[in-house]
Amino acid sequence: MRLLIVSGLSGSGKSTVLNVLEDLDFYCIDNLPISLLSNFAAHMVGAGKKFYRNAAVGVDARNRPEELARFPAILAGLREAEINCEVLFLDADDPILIKRFSETRRKHPLTKDPISLPEAIDLERELLDPISQQADLYVDTSHTNLHQLRDMIRQRVATKDQQTLSVLFLSFGYKNGIPVDADLVFDVRCLPNPYWEARLREFTGRDGPVIEYLESHPMVIEMYEDLQHFLERWIPRFRSADRTYLTVAIGCTGGQHRSVYLVERLAAYFSPNNNVLARHREFK
């Protein structure tokens, strides 16, 4: 039995997440008052696994501020009652949220005279801080489209074994910013760059010519082996600390060659004994 609490900024993708979970046979409730969380969990337990094997609850800033402030205590109470619950928090950069509201022409739930949209987003972020601080998985959807978010929820959240640590290896390009939802970030811009070889520019780190080029440089192999040994030692420590999710981000300049190669290779190495996924942020 599993209870997933889904929260985050309006426009960050909460409705999409709940829709995906519902399609995957989660019993979903949106905008449940926080004060009713404990009662709902108790009802879920009482009904047994036959009816509520997996449930998801959407919690957002439409709750009263005093209830949002009590969220950490309520969550602690659920866990003391041995309810298997996880908190998923979605976020995005302010300009991205403003753009999404502009495109959909939807009203932000906290906008009203004289509160503007940017002010409403700031207020919402402040109100939801007690929840974001408790997140088991924090997801920044600024660079994630609808299809990528759906796939991530299906692969990383919905089908995850409750007893395992979910490890995501994420490649990214520094020119587009560091992913704020990463737990560990490694910079591999010191490695030889296939981009400067005209014949390799159109390929990615998944393709044979780029792999052959990178593996011809001892420095690349040394970097891979160092990352492998470091993670081999520390992933079990994260698991033993009852962590549910771990995101390992590897960045190069454009996020197309060096970081992609290392993410693919590390994911393949750690997959046999872990719940491992590989994702490339700059691939659209």
N, C-alpha and C positions, 0 to 999 in steps of 0.2 A: 504494500500500500504506500502510495506516494502523493504528497501534496506539494504542488509547485505554485509559489506566490509570484505573480508577474506584475511588475510595476515599472515606472519610468515616465519620462517626459512625454507630454502630448505631442504626437507627430513623430515619435521615435520608432513606432512599429508595434505597440502593444496589441492592438486589434488583430494585426496579422499573426502575431504569435498565438493568441488565443484561438484564432480560426484554424491554424495548423494543428494545434493540440486537440481541438474538438474533432477534426478530421481523423485524428489518430486515437480516437476513443477515450480521450480524457473527458471527465465530467467538468465542464467549465462554467464559471460564474464571473461576470464582469461587474466591477464596481461594488463589491461586497463591503459593507461597513466594517472597518477594522475591529470594532467591538464585538462583531459576530464571528470572527475567525475561530476562536476557541470552540464556540458552540458548533460551528460547521464541522470542524475537525472531529469533535466528539461524535457527532452524528455519522460522519463518514466511517469512523472506527466501529461504531455500533452496528452499522448496516452490513459490515463485513466486506471482504474482498470481492465477493460475487457482484456487488453493485458499484462500489467505489474503489476499484483497484488503483486507478490513477485519477487525480483531480487537479484542476488548476483554478486559481482565483486571481482575478484582476483587481489590483488595489491602486488607486490614483489620488490626485490632489483634491478630488471632490469630497474626500473625507474631511471631517472637522479637524482643524489644526491640533487640538488637544489629543485627538485619537491618533493622528500621525506621529505625534511625539511619543506616544505609548507603544509604538510598534516594537521596538527592541525588547521591551518587557514581555509583550504578548508572544513574540517569537521564542523567547527563552522559555516561557511557560509551555509552549507547544513541544519544544524539544525535551524539556524535563518530563513531559508526559509520553515520551518516546514516539512522538509523531515524526515520521520521516518527511521532513519538509525542506525545500530549497527555495532560495530567493533569487529570481532573475530580474535584473534591472537594466532597462534600455535607455540609452541617452544618445544625443547627437549635438553637434556644434550649433550654437544659436543661429548663425546665418542660414544653416541648412534647415532648421526648424521653421524659420521665418519664410524661407522659400517654399517649403512644403505647404504651409498654410496658405500662402499666396496662390499656389498652383491649384489647390483643391477648393479654395474659397470657403473653407470651413472656419467656424468660430472657435477660438481657443476657449476652453471651459472657464478660464479665470479672467477673460477680458470683459470689462464693463467700464462705463464712464466713471472716472477719468483714466482708467488703466489701459495703456497701449499694449500691443502684442509683445514687444521686447520686455516691457515691465512685467507682463503676465508670465513670460517664460522665466525671468529671474525669480519671481515670487514662487512659481511652481518648483523650481530647482531647490529653493530654500525649504519649502514645505516638505519635500520628499527626501531631504538629506538623511533623516533618521532611517529611512528604508535603504537608500543607496549605500549607507555605511554598513549595512548587514548583508549585502549582496554576496551570494556564493558565485554567481556569474554576472559580470558587468559587461554589457555589450554596447559598443559605440557603433551606431548604424550610419554615421556620417558618410562613409564610403561604401555602404552596402545597399544594393538595390533590392527590390521586393523578392525576386527569385533567390538571390543569395541568402537573404534572411530566412526564407522558408526552408531552404536546404539545410542551413545551419541548425535550425530548431529540430528538424527531422533527424539529422545525423548526430547532433551533439547533445541534445536535451531529451527528446522524446524517447529515443531508443537506448539511452544510456543505462547500463547496469548500475543499480543503486549502490553496489558495494565497490565500484571501481572509480579510479581517478580518470576523468576525461582530459586528455592532453591534446591541445590544438597547436600545431606548428603553422605559423603565419608568416608569409613573405610580404614585404612592403617596400615602397620606394621612399627614401628620405625626402625627395623633392615634394612629396604630397603629405608630409608630416608623419610623426611617430604615432602609432596606434595607442590611444590612451587606455584601452582595455587589456593591454599586455601585462603579464606578470614578470616576465624576463625579456629583455631586449638585447640583441647582439648586433653590433655594427660590423659588416663584412666589406665595407667600401675600400679596405686596404688591399683586397685581392685583385688580381688582374681582371680587367673589365672587357668582356667579349663585345661590348657595344662599339669599341673602337676598331674592331675588325669588321670591315664593310660586309663581308660575306656572311657574318654571324648576326648582324643587326636585326634581321627579320625573325630570327628564331628566339626561343625562350630556353630557360634552364631545364626544361623537360626534353628538349630535342637533342638527338645524337651529336650533331656537330658542336654544339655548345658544351655538352657533357665531355666530349673528347678534348676540347680546348682547355676546359677548366682542370680536368684530371691530368693534363700534361704539365701542370704547374705544381711542384711540391708544396708550395705555400697553401694551396687550396686543400690538399689532403691533410696538411697539418691542422688547418682550421677545423675541418670536419672532425678529425680525431679528437681534438681538444674539446669541441662542443659535445661530442659523443660521450667522452669520459666524464665531463662535468655533469651532464644530465643523467648519466648512468648512476652517478653518486647521489644526486639531489632529488630526482623524481621520487624515489622511495621515501625520502624525508618529507616531501609534501604530502604523499599518500598517508604516511603514518601520523601526520598532523591533522587528519580528518578533512583535508581539502577535497572538494568535489570537482573543481575545474582548475586547469592550469593552461595558460596561453603563453607560448614561447614564440616571440616575434624575432625574425631575422631580416635585417634591412640592408639593401644596397642603394645605389643612386636612384634607379628607375623602377626597381622591383620586378625586373623581367628576366634577369639572367642568374647572377651569383646567388642571390637570396632564394630564388626559386629552386635552383639546383640543390642547395643545402637543405631546404625544407623537405623536398622530395626524398632525399637520401636519409635524413634523420627520421622522418615519419616511417619509412620502410624499415629502418633498423629497430625502432621501438614498438612497432605494431604488434608483433607476436605476443607480447606480454602485457599490453596496455590497450585501453580504449583510445585510439589515436586517430586524429584527422589532420589532413593537410589542406590549407587554403591559401590562395594567392590574391591578396587584396587588390592588386592593380589589374587583374584579369577581369574583363567585363563580358 
